[in-house]
Amino acid sequence: MPFGISIPELLILLVVLLLVFGAKRLPEMGRSLGKGMREFKDSVTGADEAMATTPMDQVPHELPPELPSAPEPRAEPRSEAEDAERETVR
């Protein structure tokens, strides 16, 4: 059995549920649980089907605007004094 529940344990669980909720309320709970699960399944599969069947003419074809590229840094000309200073620092 699933979840490691044997037949006797399942019967005990059903008897306890019957005592707690009553014979009239138990079938109503089962129906509402089944209906909720079915609606959830339909909503999940319905979303996938809706996306798969979208016509291409309804899909937006516009691309987002491109951002301007950053200007490349310019190399400033160095003076001979700066070059000499760098040589002495090394």
N, C-alpha and C positions, 0 to 999 in steps of 0.2 A: 504494500500500500504506500501511497505517497506520504512524505513527511514522517515516516516511521510510525504511523498509527496503524494498529492492528484492528481487526474486526470487532473484538470485544470493547476496545477503547472507543471506537467510533459509535457503537451502540450506546455506550454510557453517555457520550457527548450528546447524542440525539435525544436521549431521555431527559437529560438536564435542560437542554434547550426547550424541549416540550413543556417541562414543568415551569420554567422561568417565563416563557413567552406565551404559552397556551396553544391549544390546537388550532384556534381560529387565526391567530396572529402569525404563526409560523409560515403558512403558505403565502401570505401577503408579503412577508419579508423576503421570501425566496423569489417571488415575482419581481419585486422592486429591485432586488440585487441583480437579477438577470437582465432586467430592462436597462439598468444603469451600465452594466458591462457592455451590453449591445450598443448603446448610444456612444459610449467611449470608443469602442472599436470602430463604429461607423465614422465618428469624427476624425479619428486618426487616419483611417484609410481614405476617407473623403478628401482630406487635405492633400494627400499625395496624388490622388487622381486629378484633382483640380489643377495642380501645378503641372502635371504631365500633359494635360489637354489644353493648355493655354495656347491660343494661336500666336504665331510669330508676329503678326501684324499688331498685336496688342502689347508686345514686349517693347519697352522703350529702347530705342537704338542710340540715344544720345550718350556720348561719353562725358565724363566730368571734365570741366575746364582744366587745362594744364596749368600748373603753377609756374611762374617765371623762374628760370634757372638763375642761380647765384652767379654774379660776375666772377670771372677768374681773377685771382690776385695778380697785380702787376709787380714785377720786380723793379724796385727803384734803383737807379744807378748809384753806385757807391763812389765815394771819393777815395783818392789814394791814401789819405790819412786814415780812413776807416779800415781799409785793407791792411795797412801797416799795423794798426792797433790790434786787429784780429790775429795777425801773425805773432805778435809779441805775447798775446794772452795764452796761446797754445803752448 
